[in-house]
Amino acid sequence: MVEISVCFEPLFNGKTDLEKIQSIHRLGYNAVEFWDLSGKDLKGIADYCQKTGIKIGICTLQDPWGNIRLHTDTNIYLQHFSESLELLKLIGSKRVIVLTGENDGQSIEIQKNQIIKNLKAISSLAEKAGIVVCLEVLNSKVDHKGYFLDSSVLGFDIIRQVNSPSIKVLYDIYHMQIMEGNIISTIQENIELIGHFHSAGVPGRHEHFYGELDYRNIFLAIQETGYDGFFGLEYWPTLSDEKSLEKVREYFLDE
């Protein structure tokens, strides 16, 4: 069964992270996600999740846009990943996002090989911890100019070469619609390599019922593959946060 999780980062400005989670939970959602492990009240989040049963669908490795990226030195990356594992255990998250960083000017092959090397290096740690590492493919046309991994074909190729059940792609429908389209076929053909989904309306990154994508059909197609992970809502509302989340939930879950 596909479970919807809400990224709380763009929502409820002015509230603490814990207050955001509480607001989302009151609106009927049972899973949340966020970006950076750094600077969060992880103990408070963990206590609330344990008390209420709300789940952490996914979060991002510490300092995701800092100096330590997937094409850095392997020993440095291993240490960075190990430190984040301890924080993941605290909050009970079984998935974590990793980013490649920007294209550093070397050949695509050199950068790809270093990314594969580092993912292989952390795969045994992830497997032992029961964590699925999700490599995110982003768009380089609108939101993340210069980002290295902007092709799902390249992303899936990397995952196949790493060849670990604990290393998968985070398939962001918003980003991939901007870069390449062909959403449903790509999902169906590569579902065994996908560990998490992100979603938002295109263009604008707003509610799912706005824009050029039929998210009901996409969501149904994902369900029909047998995928049983999380489907993340990572978007910026045009309505009030409460009304937006209510309407998006109705859009996906009401018959």
LUMKOLBA-82647 format. One record per atom (N, C-alpha, C): x, y, z; residue in three letters. Coordinates in steps of 0.2 Angstrom, whole numbers, plus 5000, padded with zeros to 4 digits. Layout:
N
XYZALA/...
This chain:
255
500449945000MET/500050005000MET/500450065000MET/500350114996VAL/500650174995VAL/500450225001VAL/500950255005GLU/500750295010GLU/500950365009GLU/500550415009ILE/500750485008ILE/501050515014ILE/501650545013SER/501950585018SER/502050655015SER/502050705020VAL/502050775019VAL/502750805021VAL/503050835016CYS/503650875018CYS/503450945022CYS/503650945028PHE/503451005032PHE/503851065031PHE/504351065027GLU/504851125027GLU/504451185023GLU/504151175018PRO/503851235015PRO/503151265018PRO/502951225023LEU/502251235026LEU/502351275033LEU/501751305035PHE/501651335041PHE/502251375044PHE/502451425040ASN/502951475041ASN/502851505048ASN/503351505052GLY/503351535059GLY/503251485064GLY/503051425062LYS/502951375067LYS/503651335068LYS/503651305074THR/504251255075THR/504151195071THR/504651155070ASP/504651095066ASP/504051045070ASP/504151045076LEU/503651005080LEU/502951025079LEU/502851095079GLU/502151125078GLU/501951105071GLU/502351105066LYS/502151095059LYS/501951015059LYS/502350975062ILE/502150905062ILE/501450895065ILE/501350925071GLN/500650925074GLN/500150945070GLN/500251005066SER/499751035062SER/499550985056SER/500050955053ILE/499950905048ILE/499550845050ILE/499750825056HIS/499450765059HIS/498750775060HIS/498550835063ARG/497850845064ARG/497450855058ARG/497750865052LEU/497350865046LEU/497250795043LEU/497450745046GLY/497350675044GLY/497950635041GLY/498550665041TYR/499150635038TYR/499450595043TYR/499750535042ASN/500150495047ASN/500850485045ASN/501150525041ALA/501850525039ALA/502050595037ALA/502650615039VAL/502950675037VAL/503650665035VAL/503950715032GLU/504650715030GLU/504950785030GLU/505650785030PHE/505950845030PHE/506650845026PHE/506950905026TRP/507550905022TRP/508250885026TRP/508450935030ASP/509150925033ASP/509050905040ASP/509450845042LEU/509450825049LEU/509750875054LEU/510150915051SER/510550965055SER/510051025058SER/510151045064GLY/509751105066GLY/509051085068GLY/508851025069LYS/508151005071LYS/508150975078LYS/507550985081ASP/507450955088ASP/507250885087ASP/507750845085LEU/507650775084LEU/507350735089LEU/507550745095LYS/507250715101LYS/506550725102LYS/506350795101GLY/505650815102GLY/505250775096GLY/505550775090ILE/505150745085ILE/505050675086ILE/505650635088ALA/505550565090ALA/505050555095ALA/505050595100ASP/504550575106ASP/503850585103ASP/503750635099TYR/503050645097TYR/502850585092TYR/503350565088CYS/503150515083CYS/503050445087CYS/503450435092GLN/503350375096GLN/502650375099GLN/502450435102LYS/501850445106LYS/501250435101LYS/501250465095THR/500650465091THR/500650415086THR/501250385084GLY/501250335079GLY/501450365072GLY/501450435071ILE/501650465065ILE/502350445063ILE/502450435056LYS/503050405054LYS/503450465050LYS/504150455050ILE/504550495046ILE/504650455040ILE/504350485034GLY/504450445028GLY/505150455025GLY/505450505026ILE/506150515023ILE/506450585026ILE/507050585026CYS/507450655027CYS/508050655023CYS/508450715024THR/509050715020THR/509650715024THR/510150685022LEU/510750675025LEU/510950745028LEU/511350745034GLN/511550805037GLN/511950855031GLN/511750915032ASP/512150965028ASP/512150955020ASP/511550935017PRO/511550915011PRO/511850955005PRO/511851025006TRP/512051065001TRP/512751095004TRP/513051065008GLY/513751085011GLY/514351055006GLY/514851055009ASN/515451035006ASN/515550955004ASN/515150915008ILE/515250845008ILE/514750815003ILE/514850804997ARG/514450774992ARG/514650704990ARG/514150674986LEU/514350604984LEU/514950604979LEU/515150654976HIS/515850644972HIS/516450664976HIS/516350674983THR/516950684987THR/517350624989THR/517850634992ASP/518350574995ASP/517850524998ASP/518050464997THR/517650405000THR/517650405007THR/518250405010ASN/518350405018ASN/517950465021ASN/517950525018ILE/517650575021ILE/516850565021ILE/516650545015TYR/515950525014TYR/515650475019TYR/516050425020LEU/515950365025LEU/515850395032LEU/516250435034GLN/516250465040GLN/515550515041GLN/515450555036HIS/514850595036HIS/514250555036HIS/514250495032PHE/513650455032PHE/513550415039PHE/514050395042SER/514050365048SER/513750405054SER/513950475054GLU/513650515059GLU/512950525058GLU/512650525051SER/511950535050SER/511550475052SER/511850415052LEU/511550355053LEU/511250355061LEU/511750385065GLU/511550385072GLU/510850435073GLU/510850485069LEU/510250525070LEU/509650495067LEU/509750455061LEU/509150425058LEU/508850375063LEU/509350335067LYS/509050285072LYS/508650325077LYS/508850385079LEU/508550425084LEU/507750435082LEU/507650455076ILE/507050475074ILE/506650415071ILE/506950365070GLY/506650305067GLY/506450305059GLY/506850345056SER/506750355048SER/507150295045SER/506850265041LYS/507150205037LYS/507350225030LYS/507250285028ARG/507550315022ARG/507850375023ARG/508350385018VAL/508750445019VAL/508950475012VAL/508950535010ILE/509050565004ILE/509750585004ILE/510150564998VAL/510750594997VAL/510750624990VAL/511250674989LEU/511250724983LEU/511950714980LEU/512050724974THR/512650724971THR/513050784971THR/512750844972GLY/513050904971GLY/513150924964GLY/513450984963GLU/513451014956GLU/513950974952GLU/513950984946ASN/514450954941ASN/515050994942ASN/515650954944ASP/516250994946ASP/516751004940ASP/516450994934GLY/516851004928GLY/517250954926GLY/517350894929GLN/517650834927GLN/517150804922GLN/517450744919SER/516950714914SER/516450684918SER/515850674914ILE/515250634917ILE/515450564920ILE/515950534916GLU/516150464918GLU/516550464925GLU/516950514925ILE/517350514931ILE/516950534937ILE/516450574937GLN/516050594942GLN/515550534944GLN/515250504939LYS/514850454940LYS/515150394943LYS/515850374941ASN/516150324945ASN/516350334952ASN/516450404954GLN/516550414961GLN/515950414965GLN/515350434962ILE/514750424965ILE/514550354966ILE/514650304961ILE/514550234962ILE/515050204967ILE/515650224967LYS/516150204973LYS/515850224980LYS/515650284981ASN/515450304987ASN/514750274989ASN/514350264985LEU/513750224986LEU/513850154988LEU/514350124984LYS/514450054986LYS/514750054993LYS/515150104995ALA/515550105001ALA/515050115007ALA/514450155006ILE/514050155012ILE/513450105012ILE/513450065006SER/512850015006SER/512849965011SER/513449945013SER/513449895019SER/513249925025SER/513449985026LEU/513250015033LEU/512450025032LEU/512150045027ALA/511450055026ALA/511049985027ALA/511349935024GLU/511049875024GLU/511049845032GLU/511549855035LYS/511549835042LYS/511049875047LYS/511049935045ALA/510549985049ALA/509849975046ALA/509749935041GLY/509049935038GLY/508749995035GLY/509250035032ILE/509150105029ILE/509150095022ILE/508650125018VAL/508650135011VAL/508950205009VAL/509450205006VAL/509750275004VAL/509450284997VAL/509150344996CYS/508850364990CYS/509250424987CYS/509450414981LEU/509850454977LEU/509350504973LEU/509350564974GLU/508850614971GLU/509150644965GLU/508650634960VAL/508750664953VAL/508350734953VAL/508750784952LEU/508450854952LEU/508350884945LEU/507950934944ASN/507950974937ASN/508551024938ASN/508851034932SER/509451084932SER/509151144927SER/508551144925LYS/508351194921LYS/508051254925LYS/507651234930VAL/507251294934VAL/507551304941VAL/507651244945ASP/507751254952ASP/508451234954ASP/508851194951HIS/509451174953HIS/509951174947HIS/510051234945LYS/510551244939LYS/511251224941LYS/511551174937GLY/512251154938GLY/512251084942GLY/511651064944TYR/511651004948TYR/511850944943TYR/512250894946PHE/512550844942PHE/512050794939PHE/511650764944LEU/511150714942LEU/510450744940LEU/510450754934ASP/509750784931ASP/509450744926ASP/509650674926SER/509350624921SER/509150564925SER/508550544924SER/508350474928SER/508650424925SER/508850424918VAL/509250374915VAL/509950364918VAL/510250414919LEU/510850414923LEU/510850384930LEU/510250414933GLY/510150394940GLY/510050314941GLY/509650294936PHE/509450214937PHE/510050174935PHE/510450204930ASP/511150164928ASP/511550164934ASP/511650214938ILE/512050214944ILE/511850164949ILE/511150164950ILE/510850114955ILE/510950044953ILE/510950034946ARG/511049964944ARG/511749944945ARG/512249994944GLN/512949974945GLN/513149964952GLN/512850004957VAL/512949994964VAL/512649924966VAL/512049904963ASN/511849834964ASN/511749824972ASN/511349864975SER/511249844982SER/510449864984SER/510149824988PRO/509449834989PRO/509349894994PRO/509849914996SER/509849975001SER/510050044997SER/510150044991ILE/510250104987ILE/509750104981ILE/509350164981LYS/508850164976LYS/508850244974LYS/508350254969VAL/508250324967VAL/507650354970VAL/507750414972LEU/507150454974LEU/506950484967LEU/506350464965TYR/506050484959TYR/505550544960TYR/505850604959ASP/505450664960ASP/505050684954ASP/504350674954ILE/503950684948ILE/503950754945ILE/503950804950TYR/504050874948TYR/504650884944TYR/505250864947HIS/505850874943HIS/505950844937HIS/505650774936MET/505750744930MET/505250764925MET/504650784927GLN/504250814922GLN/504550874918GLN/504950914922ILE/505250974919ILE/505850954914ILE/506250894916MET/506850874913MET/506650834907MET/506150784908GLU/506050734902GLU/505350704901GLU/504950724906GLY/504250694905GLY/504250614905GLY/503750584901ASN/503650514901ASN/503650484908ASN/503250514912ILE/503250494919ILE/503050424921ILE/502450404919ILE/502150344920ILE/502550284918ILE/502750284911SER/503150234908SER/503850224912SER/504150284914THR/504750274917THR/504650244924THR/504150264927ILE/504050234934ILE/503950154933ILE/503450134928GLN/503350064928GLN/503950024926GLN/504350054922GLU/504950014919GLU/505550014924GLU/505450054929ASN/506050054934ASN/505850054942ASN/505250034943ILE/504950034950ILE/505349994955ILE/505749944953GLU/506149904957GLU/506749944960GLU/506849994956LEU/507450044958LEU/507250104961LEU/506650114963ILE/506350174966ILE/506250164973ILE/506550204978GLY/506450194985GLY/505950244988GLY/505850304984HIS/505350354987HIS/505150394981HIS/504550434982PHE/504350474977PHE/504250544980PHE/504450594976HIS/504250664978HIS/503750694972HIS/503350744974SER/502850764969SER/502650834971SER/502450874966ALA/502150934966ALA/501850954959ALA/501451004959GLY/501151024952GLY/501651054948GLY/501651044941VAL/502051074936VAL/501651114931VAL/501851184930PRO/502351214933PRO/502251244940PRO/502751274943GLY/502551314949GLY/502751284956GLY/502751214956ARG/502851174962ARG/502351184967ARG/501651194965HIS/501151204969HIS/500651144970HIS/500051154972GLU/499651094973GLU/499551054967GLU/499450984968HIS/499450934963HIS/498950944958HIS/498350974960PHE/497750974955PHE/497851034951PHE/498351074951TYR/498551134947TYR/499151104942TYR/499051134936GLY/499651114931GLY/499451064926GLY/500051034923GLU/499950994917GLU/499950914919GLU/500050894925LEU/500050824926LEU/499450804929LEU/499250744927ASP/498650714930ASP/498850664936ASP/498950694942TYR/499250654947TYR/498750594950TYR/498150604949ARG/497750544951ARG/497950484946ARG/498050494940ASN/498250434936ASN/498950414938ASN/499350454939ILE/500050444941ILE/500050404947ILE/499650424952PHE/499650394959PHE/499350324958PHE/498850314954LEU/498550244953LEU/499050204949LEU/499450224944ALA/499950184941ALA/500450164946ALA/500650204951ILE/501150184956ILE/500850124960ILE/500250134962GLN/499950084966GLN/499850014962GLN/499750024956GLU/499649964952GLU/500349924951GLU/500949954952THR/501549924952THR/501649874958THR/501349884963GLY/501449854969GLY/501949884974GLY/502149944972TYR/502549984977TYR/502250004983TYR/502549994989ASP/502249994995ASP/502650045000ASP/502950094997GLY/503350145001GLY/502950205001GLY/503350265002PHE/503050325003PHE/502950374997PHE/502450414996PHE/502350454991PHE/502350524994PHE/502950564993GLY/503050624997GLY/502650684993GLY/502350724997LEU/502050794995LEU/502550844997LEU/502950874992GLU/503450924993GLU/503250984988GLU/502851024991TYR/502551084987TYR/502451144991TYR/502351194987TRP/502251264990TRP/501551284989TRP/501151284994PRO/500451304993PRO/500251374990PRO/499751374987THR/499451434984THR/498851454989THR/498551404992LEU/498051414997LEU/498251425004LEU/497851435009SER/498151435016SER/498351365017SER/498851355021ASP/499151285022ASP/498651235024ASP/498251255029GLU/497751205031GLU/497251185025GLU/496951235022LYS/496551215016LYS/496851185010LYS/497451195009SER/497851165004SER/497951095005SER/498151075011LEU/498251005013LEU/497650965013LEU/497150995015GLU/496450965015GLU/496250945008GLU/496350995004LYS/496150984997LYS/496550934993LYS/497250934995VAL/497650884991VAL/497550814994VAL/497350815000ARG/497250745003ARG/496550715000ARG/496050764999GLU/495450744996GLU/495550724988GLU/496050754985TYR/496150744978TYR/496450674977TYR/496950654982PHE/497250584981PHE/496850534984PHE/496450544989LEU/496150484993LEU/495450474993LEU/495050534991ASP/494350524990ASP/494150484983ASP/493650444984GLU/493450404978GLU/493050454973GLU/
